[in-house]
Amino acid sequence: MHHLASSVLLCFTLLLASTSGASSKAHGKSYKVHRHAVGSGPKDGVMVLEKAYRRRNWTPPEGVSAAVAFQEDVVANPVHSTIKEDVAVRGDGTDSGTVTAKSYGTNTEYLCPVNIGAQIFNMDLDTGSSDFWVFNTALPAADQTSHDAIYNPSESKSFHSIPGAWFDVSYGDNSSTSGVVGMDTVQIGSITVVGQAVELPSTVSSQFSGDTHSDGIVGLGFSQFGNSIRPSPMPTFFERAAPKLKENVFTANLKVGTPGRYEFGRIDASAYKAPPTYTAVNSSGGLWQFDLSQYAVAADTYGGVVSPAIADTGSSLLVLDPAIVNNYYAQVPTSTDDQQGRIFPCDAALPDFSFGIGSTMATISGSLLNYTSVPGTPECYGGIQSNLGNGLNVFGDIMFASQFVVFDAGALRIGFAPHA
């Protein structure tokens, strides 16, 4: 549907033996993952919206699916190829270092080198899921040939199969990712987990097979209810790594226009203007889910709202209840719904959007809610789109650009604070 500038990124992993702040794990560690924007390339709104729907097992509207099918056909012509942002993180276990990321593909995505059984893969770190799976030799040859790195359990000295264990994840396009499960040694940055459950699909959803640069998913949700391994769920990488950390937390500091980072094991007090406001997490769905207590569009506040929401590093947009979307765009009178998402003239002044955490509001600047332009037109694609009445509000990268977010697994809470 369109092509616009996004970022070529560079990042590095820095191991910290932090001594600041209280901690119940005096001998644990914390580590950071930094990212830096060093270039430009396009983004694609309709494709990231369709991805958001499929991730949640929601059926995309016909107009969105038709637009994506057209896009995929156009992208087959290199003249019209789009660009994906990717963050690559050094994963060789050294204390620090840098690696230059490549820019390619069709949507915004951040990839981290993950060492599985001494084999290296670029994978998504994803707070919106709880599964750890990787492209592997059990997949059809066509799915393997599109990836440079394919996990081969037989080449790992630390791999062990788990008899009778399997997984199956279904998506809104009636496709699925399914297969068997094994255990292997996994290293991300400087954190090593021995005996991590690794899901080995023999079939993979089209939304993943078409992404030739991501080799799999590292879910950072909750395994007990969100993990797809059967007959019994198995711990996520973060759950297995937690005993090694100073604190059972990780944070996302992805402020727009500045170097961004994730940090595991501590909360950096220099990263926010005011202390985070926390709200309880409902982990029963396996996600970092909280109650959206109220919201505001510019100065207009809408109270009495109790609607479930998640903080999702695997999504780009804000995908919200239809009533919220309608109230927001009511203040953008030139906006329209073109059946492929909400669009508006690129010179339109967008109102701020605030969301409630208990009695406190966290504000996202209107300037962040102009996601990208529609090529060949004066229109732009909105960063707020509808969840089609599916009842879950998804707060993706746009929210993280405005808020420092604390994922506190120890206290089962999530915190938000304005970036410093």
C-alpha positions in Angstrom: 0.0 0.0 0.0 2.9 2.4 0.7 6.5 2.9 1.2 8.2 5.3 3.6 11.4 6.0 5.5 12.2 4.0 8.6 15.5 3.2 10.3 18.5 1.1 9.5 19.7 0.2 13.0 22.8 -0.6 14.9 22.9 -2.1 18.4 25.0 -3.8 20.9 24.8 -5.8 24.1 26.4 -4.4 27.3 26.7 -6.6 30.4 26.3 -4.7 33.6 27.3 -5.9 37.1 25.1 -3.2 38.5 25.7 -2.1 42.0 23.0 0.6 42.2 19.6 0.1 43.7 18.3 -2.5 46.1 18.1 -6.1 45.0 17.3 -9.4 46.6 19.8 -11.1 44.3 23.1 -9.5 45.3 25.1 -11.8 43.1 22.9 -11.6 40.0 23.5 -9.6 36.9 21.7 -7.3 34.6 22.4 -6.5 30.9 21.3 -4.0 28.3 20.5 -4.2 24.6 21.1 -0.9 22.9 19.8 0.3 19.5 20.8 3.2 17.3 19.1 4.7 14.2 21.7 5.4 11.6 19.8 5.5 8.3 16.4 5.4 6.6 14.0 3.2 4.6 10.2 2.7 4.2 7.4 1.3 6.5 4.1 -0.3 5.5 1.0 0.4 7.6 -1.5 -2.1 6.1 1.0 -5.0 6.3 1.8 -4.3 10.0 -2.0 -4.1 10.7 -2.6 -7.4 9.1 0.2 -8.9 11.1 -1.3 -7.5 14.3 -4.6 -9.2 13.4 -3.0 -12.6 12.6 -0.9 -12.5 15.8 -4.1 -12.4 17.9 -5.9 -15.0 15.7 -8.3 -12.3 14.4 -9.6 -12.5 10.9 -8.5 -9.4 8.9 -11.1 -7.4 7.0 -11.4 -8.3 3.3 -10.0 -4.9 2.3 -6.8 -5.4 4.4 -6.2 -8.9 3.1 -6.7 -7.7 -0.5 -4.3 -4.9 0.0 -1.7 -7.2 1.5 -2.1 -9.7 -1.4 -1.5 -6.8 -3.8 1.5 -5.7 -1.9 3.1 -9.1 -1.9 2.6 -9.3 -5.7 4.2 -5.8 -6.1 7.1 -6.7 -3.8 8.0 -9.6 -6.2 9.2 -6.8 -8.4 12.5 -5.5 -6.9 11.8 -2.0 -8.1 8.9 -1.8 -5.6 10.5 -3.7 -2.7 10.1 -2.2 0.7 12.5 -2.2 3.7 12.3 -3.7 7.2 14.1 -2.3 10.2 16.1 -4.9 12.1 18.0 -4.6 15.2 20.9 -7.1 15.5 22.3 -7.7 19.0 25.7 -9.1 19.7 25.2 -12.7 21.0 28.7 -14.1 21.4 28.7 -13.7 25.2 31.3 -10.9 25.3 30.7 -8.0 27.7 30.1 -5.4 24.9 30.4 -4.8 21.2 28.6 -3.6 18.1 27.1 -5.1 15.0 25.6 -3.3 12.1 22.1 -4.4 11.2 20.8 -4.9 7.7 17.7 -3.2 6.4 15.2 -5.2 4.4 11.6 -6.5 4.2 8.1 -5.1 4.7 7.5 -4.2 8.4 9.3 -2.9 11.4 10.9 -5.7 13.3 13.7 -6.0 15.8 15.9 -9.2 15.6 18.4 -10.5 18.1 21.1 -13.1 17.5 20.2 -16.1 19.6 22.7 -19.0 20.1 20.9 -22.4 20.2 23.2 -25.4 20.6 26.2 -23.4 19.1 24.1 -22.3 16.1 23.2 -18.6 15.6 19.8 -17.3 14.5 18.1 -13.9 14.2 14.9 -14.1 16.3 12.2 -11.8 17.6 12.1 -10.9 21.3 8.3 -10.7 21.8 6.4 -9.7 24.9 3.2 -10.6 23.1 3.7 -14.3 23.0 5.1 -17.1 25.2 6.6 -19.6 22.8 10.2 -20.2 21.8 10.4 -21.7 18.3 12.9 -21.7 15.5 13.0 -22.6 11.8 14.6 -26.0 11.6 15.3 -29.1 9.5 11.8 -30.6 10.1 10.2 -27.9 7.9 9.5 -28.4 4.2 12.4 -27.6 1.9 10.7 -24.5 0.5 10.5 -23.0 4.0 14.1 -23.8 4.7 15.6 -22.4 1.5 14.2 -19.0 2.2 16.3 -18.7 5.4 20.1 -18.5 5.7 20.1 -20.1 9.1 18.2 -23.4 9.9 18.5 -25.1 13.2 19.7 -28.7 12.9 19.2 -30.6 16.2 21.5 -33.3 15.1 24.4 -30.8 14.9 23.9 -29.8 18.5 25.8 -31.7 21.2 23.4 -30.3 23.9 20.1 -31.1 22.2 17.7 -33.6 23.8 14.3 -34.6 22.5 11.3 -34.5 24.8 9.2 -37.7 24.1 5.5 -36.9 23.7 5.9 -33.1 23.7 4.4 -31.1 20.9 3.0 -27.6 20.2 0.4 -26.1 17.9 -0.4 -22.4 17.4 -3.3 -21.3 15.2 -3.7 -17.9 13.5 -6.5 -15.8 12.0 -5.7 -16.8 8.4 -6.5 -20.4 9.3 -2.8 -21.3 9.2 -0.7 -22.7 12.0 2.8 -23.3 13.4 3.1 -26.8 14.9 5.6 -29.5 15.6 7.6 -31.3 18.3 9.6 -30.0 21.2 13.2 -30.5 22.4 15.7 -29.0 24.9 18.9 -27.2 24.1 21.4 -24.7 25.6 20.4 -21.2 24.6 22.4 -18.0 24.9 21.1 -14.4 24.3 23.7 -11.8 24.9 25.6 -12.9 28.0 22.8 -15.0 29.6 22.9 -18.8 29.1 20.1 -21.2 29.9 20.8 -24.9 29.9 17.8 -27.1 29.0 15.6 -24.4 27.4 12.5 -25.8 25.7 12.8 -25.2 21.9 9.8 -25.8 19.7 10.6 -27.3 16.3 7.8 -26.7 13.8 7.2 -29.0 10.9 4.6 -26.6 9.5 4.8 -22.8 9.8 2.2 -20.1 9.3 2.4 -18.0 6.1 2.9 -14.9 8.1 6.3 -16.4 9.2 7.3 -18.3 6.1 7.1 -15.1 4.2 9.5 -13.4 6.6 12.8 -14.6 5.3 14.9 -12.8 7.8 13.4 -13.7 11.1 14.4 -17.3 12.1 11.9 -17.6 15.0 10.3 -16.2 18.1 11.6 -15.8 21.7 8.4 -15.2 23.7 8.7 -13.1 26.8 5.2 -13.7 28.1 4.1 -16.2 30.8 4.4 -19.9 30.1 1.8 -21.3 32.5 -1.2 -20.1 30.5 0.3 -18.7 27.3 2.8 -21.4 26.3 1.6 -23.8 23.5 3.6 -26.8 24.5 1.6 -29.9 25.3 0.8 -32.0 27.3 2.3 -29.4 29.8 3.6 -25.9 29.2 7.3 -25.3 29.8 9.1 -22.2 31.0 10.1 -19.3 28.7 13.7 -18.2 28.3 13.1 -15.2 30.6 11.6 -17.4 33.3 14.6 -19.8 33.1 17.0 -16.8 33.1 15.4 -15.0 36.0 17.5 -16.8 38.8 20.6 -15.4 37.2 19.4 -11.8 37.3 19.6 -9.2 40.0 15.8 -8.7 39.9 13.1 -10.6 38.2 12.3 -7.7 35.8 13.1 -6.4 32.4 12.5 -3.0 30.9 11.9 -1.4 27.5 13.5 2.0 27.0 12.7 2.8 23.4 12.3 6.5 23.4 11.7 8.0 19.9 14.6 9.8 18.3 17.2 8.6 20.7 19.2 5.3 21.2 16.8 2.8 22.7 17.5 -0.3 24.8 16.1 -3.2 26.7 17.5 -4.1 30.1 17.1 -7.4 31.9 17.6 -7.6 35.7 17.2 -4.1 37.0 15.2 -0.8 36.6 17.4 2.1 35.6 16.2 5.2 37.6 17.9 7.5 35.1 15.7 6.4 32.3 12.5 8.2 33.4 11.3 11.6 34.4 9.0 10.4 37.3 8.8 7.0 39.0 6.8 4.4 37.0 3.1 4.0 37.8 2.3 0.4 38.2 -0.8 -1.7 37.7 -1.5 -5.4 38.2 -0.9 -7.8 35.4 -3.4 -10.6 34.6 -1.2 -13.4 33.4 -4.0 -15.9 32.9 -3.8 -15.4 29.1 0.0 -15.7 29.1 0.4 -12.1 28.2 1.5 -8.8 30.0 -2.2 -7.9 30.3 -3.5 -5.0 32.3 -6.8 -3.1 32.7 -7.2 0.1 30.6 -9.1 2.1 33.2 -9.8 5.2 31.2 -8.5 7.2 28.2 -8.4 10.6 26.8 -8.2 12.3 23.3 -6.6 15.6 23.8 -8.5 17.2 26.7 -11.6 14.9 26.4 -11.5 12.1 29.0 -13.6 9.0 28.8 -13.9 7.4 32.2 -15.6 4.2 33.5 -13.7 2.1 31.0 -12.4 -1.3 32.1 -11.0 -2.9 29.0 -8.1 -5.4 28.8 -4.9 -4.3 27.2 -1.4 -5.7 26.5 2.0 -4.2 26.0 3.4 -5.9 22.9 6.9 -5.5 21.6 6.0 -7.7 18.7 3.5 -5.2 17.3 4.0 -1.7 15.8 0.6 0.0 16.1 -2.0 0.8 18.8 -4.9 -1.6 17.9 -7.8 -0.5 20.1 -11.5 -1.0 20.7 -13.7 0.5 17.9 -15.3 3.0 20.3 -11.8 4.4 21.3 -10.8 4.5 17.6 -14.0 6.4 16.7 -13.6 8.9 19.5 -10.0 9.5 18.5 -10.6 10.1 14.8 -13.7 12.2 15.6 -11.1 14.9 16.5 -9.5 14.4 13.1 -12.4 15.5 10.9 -10.5 14.9 7.6 -9.8 11.3 8.5 -11.5 8.4 6.6 -11.6 4.6 6.8 -10.6 3.3 3.4 -11.3 -0.3 4.4 -7.6 -0.8 4.8 -7.3 1.2 7.9 -7.7 4.8 9.1 -6.0 7.4 7.0 -5.9 11.2 7.0 -4.1 14.1 5.2 -0.5 14.1 6.1 -0.6 17.7 7.2 -3.4 17.0 9.7 -2.7 17.9 13.3 -3.3 14.8 15.4 -4.4 15.0 19.0 -2.5 13.4 21.9 -3.8 10.1 23.1 -3.7 9.1 26.8 -4.4 5.8 28.5 -5.3 5.1 32.1 -3.1 3.1 34.5 -5.4 3.2 37.6 -6.0 6.9 38.3 -2.9 8.0 36.3 -2.7 8.8 32.6 0.2 8.0 30.3 0.3 10.3 27.2 1.3 9.5 23.7 2.0 12.5 21.6 -0.1 13.0 18.5 3.1 13.4 16.5 3.8 9.7 17.1 0.4 8.6 15.8 1.1 9.5 12.2 2.6 6.1 11.4 3.6 6.5 7.7 2.5 7.9 4.4 0.5 6.4 1.6 2.8 6.6 -1.5 1.5 8.6 -4.4 -1.1 10.4 -2.3 -1.2 13.2 0.3 -2.6 10.7 2.8 -1.0 9.2 5.9 -1.7 6.0 7.8 -2.8 6.2 11.4 -0.9 4.7 14.3 -4.3 4.0 15.9 -6.3 1.3 14.3 -9.3 -0.9 15.2 -9.2 -4.2 16.9 -12.5 -5.1 15.1 -14.3 -5.5 18.4 -12.2 -8.5 19.5 -12.0 -7.1 23.1 -8.2 -6.7 23.5 -6.3 -3.5 23.2 -2.8 -3.9 21.8 -0.2 -1.3 22.7 2.7 -1.8 20.3 5.9 0.1 19.4 4.3 3.5 19.2 3.4 3.3 22.9 7.0 2.2 23.8 8.3 5.3 21.9 6.5 7.4 24.4 6.8 5.4 27.6 9.5 3.6 29.7 7.9 0.3 30.5 8.8 -2.1 33.4 7.9 -5.7 33.1 8.0 -6.9 36.7 7.5 -10.6 36.8 8.4 -10.8 40.5 5.5 -8.6 41.6 3.2 -9.5 38.6 2.8 -5.9 37.6 3.6 -3.6 34.7 4.8 0.0 35.1 4.8 3.1 32.8 6.8 6.3 33.1 7.6 9.2 30.7 11.0 8.9 29.2 13.8 11.0 30.7 
